[in-house]
């Protein structure tokens, strides 16, 4: 189940670097984190949904690659994203 358009817009505006920013790593990581948390809640009631679990693993891998990119190129932005989204506390 994809994110609702209004929820997606809210996540994007909360993590933008500038007014027209929709594709920066910060925005992508925030969107992926929201989707990951939704799927994690889904698995609390649907333990045997293995096809969605495979999708979850791919989302986690994509977020990890984006975080690695940020960490290697701009460590201060990386730390800001971790604090803002509460990842790896």
VENSUL-V43234 format. One record per backbone hydrogen bond with DSSP energy under -1.0 kcal/mol. NH is the residue of the N-H (numbers start at 1). CO is the residue of the C=O. E is the energy in kcal/mol with one decimal. If there is no record, write none. Layout:
# VENSUL-V43234
nh & co & e
NH & CO & E
NH & CO & E
This chain:
# VENSUL-V43234
nh & co & e
8 & 4 & -2.7
9 & 5 & -2.4
10 & 6 & -2.0
11 & 7 & -2.2
12 & 8 & -2.4
13 & 9 & -2.6
14 & 10 & -1.7
15 & 12 & -1.1
21 & 18 & -1.6
28 & 24 & -2.4
29 & 25 & -2.8
30 & 26 & -2.0
31 & 27 & -2.4
32 & 28 & -2.5
33 & 29 & -2.6
34 & 30 & -2.0
35 & 31 & -2.1
36 & 32 & -2.7
37 & 33 & -2.2
38 & 34 & -2.0
39 & 35 & -2.4
40 & 36 & -2.3
41 & 37 & -1.9
42 & 38 & -2.0
43 & 39 & -2.0
45 & 42 & -1.1
46 & 42 & -1.9
49 & 46 & -1.3
50 & 48 & -1.7
53 & 49 & -1.4
54 & 50 & -1.7
55 & 51 & -1.3
56 & 52 & -2.2
57 & 53 & -2.2
58 & 54 & -1.7
59 & 55 & -2.1
60 & 56 & -2.5
61 & 57 & -2.1
62 & 58 & -2.2
63 & 59 & -2.4
64 & 60 & -2.3
65 & 61 & -2.2
66 & 62 & -2.0
67 & 63 & -2.5
68 & 64 & -2.3
69 & 65 & -2.2
70 & 66 & -2.3
71 & 67 & -2.6
72 & 68 & -2.3
73 & 69 & -2.0
74 & 70 & -2.6
78 & 74 & -1.9
79 & 75 & -2.4
80 & 76 & -1.9
81 & 77 & -2.2
82 & 78 & -2.2
83 & 79 & -2.2
84 & 80 & -2.5
85 & 81 & -2.6
86 & 82 & -1.2
87 & 82 & -1.3
